[in-house]
Amino acid sequence: MPGDERRELIARAAGRLFAERGYAGTRLEDVAAAARVTKPIVYRHFESKKALYLALLSKHENDLPGFFEGLDELDEPDALARAILEGWLDYVHENQHAWLMLFRDGSGDEDIQAVRRRVSLRAREVLASFIAQRSTGDIPEDQIYPTAELLVSGLAGLALWWIDNPEVPKPVLVETAVRMSEPALGRAASARGSEQGGELA
């Protein structure tokens, strides 16, 4: 198996265990067993349990901007909100460990706590930047960050709720999230669309 694939296999196994047991309750030998590799193989890819945990958090942080890519052609509020939230919920389904590691695992040293805070802050910054870039003033400037905070906190709670209630179909979550998020995301889209319309006229 190529090195990159083995590293991903180890990371996936570790994510499941960290989500289930927390940082403190997970041992590298457990990760190795779950990934069906030896402990030395784990060390070949990650120098320590802490390095492995931080790598998973950093991957989630690096993935955040991707939720807002490829949306330039979407100016209808409903279509924009739906596209963002469909992609986000797909990500939640495939990466449940990220939310559990961020919001339900309180173990780990100060370095780990600091990275958790950094990832949460990055989520707010990414969303606030998206709203600001697409808005032409319909959302007051001093309300952009509070709006991002409201959306990020609410969507994180929805992600955790879905993890606890996996029998709920994804379309139910999409419709719920669109209804609650569109007033903010839709305003940005509407304002941008109006601006483009004015330029064309």
C-alpha positions as CSV (number, residue, x, y, z in Angstrom):
1,M,0.0,0.0,0.0
2,P,1.4,3.5,-0.9
3,G,2.5,5.6,2.0
4,D,-0.1,8.3,1.5
5,E,-2.9,5.7,1.5
6,R,-1.6,4.1,4.7
7,R,-1.3,7.4,6.4
8,E,-4.9,8.2,5.5
9,L,-6.0,4.7,6.8
10,I,-4.3,5.4,10.1
11,A,-5.8,8.9,10.3
12,R,-9.3,7.5,9.7
13,A,-8.9,4.8,12.3
14,A,-7.5,7.3,14.8
15,G,-10.4,9.8,14.1
16,R,-13.0,7.1,14.9
17,L,-11.2,6.2,18.2
18,F,-10.6,9.8,19.3
19,A,-14.2,10.6,18.6
20,E,-15.4,7.6,20.7
21,R,-12.9,7.6,23.5
22,G,-11.3,11.1,23.5
23,Y,-7.7,12.0,23.4
24,A,-6.9,10.8,26.9
25,G,-8.7,7.4,26.4
26,T,-7.0,6.5,23.1
27,R,-3.7,4.6,22.9
28,L,-1.5,4.4,19.8
29,E,-1.6,0.6,20.0
30,D,-5.4,0.9,19.7
31,V,-5.0,3.0,16.6
32,A,-2.6,0.5,15.2
33,A,-5.0,-2.4,15.8
34,A,-7.9,-0.4,14.3
35,A,-5.9,0.4,11.2
36,R,-4.5,-3.2,11.0
37,V,-0.9,-2.0,11.1
38,T,1.8,-2.3,13.6
39,K,2.6,0.4,16.1
40,P,6.0,1.1,14.5
41,I,4.1,1.8,11.2
42,V,2.0,4.4,13.0
43,Y,5.2,6.0,14.3
44,R,6.6,6.1,10.8
45,H,3.7,8.4,9.8
46,F,3.1,10.3,13.1
47,E,5.7,10.9,15.7
48,S,3.3,10.7,18.6
49,K,-0.3,10.4,19.6
50,K,-0.4,14.2,20.1
51,A,1.0,14.7,16.6
52,L,-1.7,12.4,15.2
53,Y,-4.5,14.2,17.0
54,L,-3.2,17.6,16.0
55,A,-2.9,16.5,12.4
56,L,-6.6,15.6,12.3
57,L,-7.6,18.9,13.8
58,S,-5.4,20.8,11.3
59,K,-6.9,18.9,8.4
60,H,-10.3,20.0,9.4
61,E,-9.0,23.6,9.7
62,N,-7.6,23.4,6.2
63,D,-10.8,22.0,4.8
64,L,-12.9,24.9,6.0
65,P,-12.5,27.3,3.1
66,G,-13.6,24.5,0.7
67,F,-17.2,24.9,1.8
68,F,-17.4,28.2,0.0
69,E,-15.6,27.3,-3.2
70,G,-17.3,27.1,-6.6
71,L,-20.2,29.3,-5.7
72,D,-19.5,32.3,-7.9
73,E,-22.4,31.6,-10.3
74,L,-25.0,31.2,-7.5
75,D,-26.8,34.4,-6.7
76,E,-30.2,33.1,-5.8
77,P,-30.5,33.1,-2.0
78,D,-32.1,29.6,-1.7
79,A,-29.7,28.0,-4.2
80,L,-26.6,29.5,-2.5
81,A,-27.6,28.5,1.0
82,R,-28.6,25.0,-0.3
83,A,-25.3,24.5,-2.1
84,I,-23.2,25.5,0.9
85,L,-25.3,23.4,3.3
86,E,-25.5,20.3,1.1
87,G,-21.7,20.2,0.8
88,W,-21.3,20.9,4.5
89,L,-23.6,18.1,5.6
90,D,-21.8,15.7,3.3
91,Y,-18.6,16.7,5.0
92,V,-20.1,16.2,8.4
93,H,-21.3,12.7,7.5
94,E,-17.8,11.7,6.3
95,N,-15.9,13.5,9.1
96,Q,-18.0,13.1,12.2
97,H,-14.8,12.7,14.3
98,A,-13.9,16.4,13.7
99,W,-17.0,17.7,15.5
100,L,-16.7,15.3,18.3
101,M,-13.0,16.1,18.8
102,L,-13.7,19.8,18.7
103,F,-16.8,20.0,20.8
104,R,-17.0,17.0,23.1
105,D,-13.5,16.0,23.9
106,G,-12.1,18.2,26.7
107,S,-9.0,16.1,27.2
108,G,-5.5,17.0,26.1
109,D,-2.8,19.5,27.1
110,E,-2.7,23.2,26.5
111,D,-1.3,22.8,23.0
112,I,-4.3,20.7,22.0
113,Q,-6.8,23.1,23.7
114,A,-5.2,26.0,21.8
115,V,-5.5,24.2,18.5
116,R,-9.2,23.5,19.2
117,R,-9.8,27.2,19.9
118,R,-7.8,28.1,16.7
119,V,-9.9,25.8,14.5
120,S,-13.2,27.2,16.0
121,L,-11.9,30.8,15.4
122,R,-10.9,29.9,11.8
123,A,-14.4,28.6,11.1
124,R,-15.9,32.0,12.2
125,E,-13.3,33.9,10.2
126,V,-14.0,31.9,7.0
127,L,-17.8,32.4,7.3
128,A,-17.5,36.1,8.2
129,S,-15.2,36.7,5.3
130,F,-17.6,35.0,2.9
131,I,-20.5,37.1,4.2
132,A,-18.5,40.3,4.0
133,Q,-17.2,39.6,0.4
134,R,-20.6,39.0,-1.0
135,S,-22.5,41.7,0.9
136,T,-22.8,45.2,-0.4
137,G,-24.0,46.7,2.9
138,D,-27.3,44.9,3.4
139,I,-25.8,43.3,6.5
140,P,-24.3,46.1,8.7
141,E,-20.6,45.7,9.0
142,D,-20.7,45.5,12.8
143,Q,-23.1,42.6,12.5
144,I,-21.0,40.4,10.2
145,Y,-19.0,38.7,12.9
146,P,-21.9,38.2,15.3
147,T,-23.9,36.7,12.3
148,A,-21.0,34.3,11.6
149,E,-20.8,33.4,15.3
150,L,-24.6,32.6,15.3
151,L,-24.4,30.5,12.2
152,V,-21.2,28.6,13.2
153,S,-22.5,27.8,16.7
154,G,-25.9,26.8,15.4
155,L,-24.6,24.6,12.6
156,A,-22.1,22.9,15.0
157,G,-24.9,22.1,17.3
158,L,-26.9,20.7,14.3
159,A,-23.9,18.5,13.3
160,L,-23.6,17.1,16.8
161,W,-27.4,16.5,16.9
162,W,-27.2,14.6,13.6
163,I,-24.3,12.5,14.8
164,D,-26.5,11.5,17.8
165,N,-29.6,10.9,15.6
166,P,-28.2,9.3,12.4
167,E,-31.6,8.0,11.4
168,V,-32.8,11.5,10.5
169,P,-32.5,11.8,6.6
170,K,-30.1,14.4,5.3
171,P,-32.8,16.3,3.4
172,V,-34.6,17.1,6.7
173,L,-31.3,18.6,7.9
174,V,-30.8,20.5,4.7
175,E,-34.3,22.1,4.8
176,T,-33.9,23.0,8.4
177,A,-30.5,24.5,7.9
178,V,-31.5,26.4,4.8
179,R,-34.6,27.9,6.5
180,M,-32.5,29.1,9.5
181,S,-29.4,30.2,7.5
182,E,-30.8,31.8,4.4
183,P,-31.7,35.1,6.0
184,A,-27.9,35.7,6.5
185,L,-26.5,33.8,3.5
186,G,-29.3,34.9,1.3
187,R,-28.9,38.6,2.1
188,A,-25.3,38.4,1.0
189,A,-26.4,36.7,-2.2
190,S,-29.3,39.1,-2.9
191,A,-27.1,42.1,-2.3
192,R,-24.4,40.8,-4.7
193,G,-27.0,40.0,-7.3
194,S,-28.5,43.5,-7.1
195,E,-25.1,45.0,-7.4
196,Q,-24.4,43.0,-10.6
197,G,-27.8,43.9,-12.0
198,G,-27.1,47.6,-11.5
199,E,-23.8,47.3,-13.3
200,L,-25.4,45.6,-16.2
201,A,-28.1,48.3,-16.5
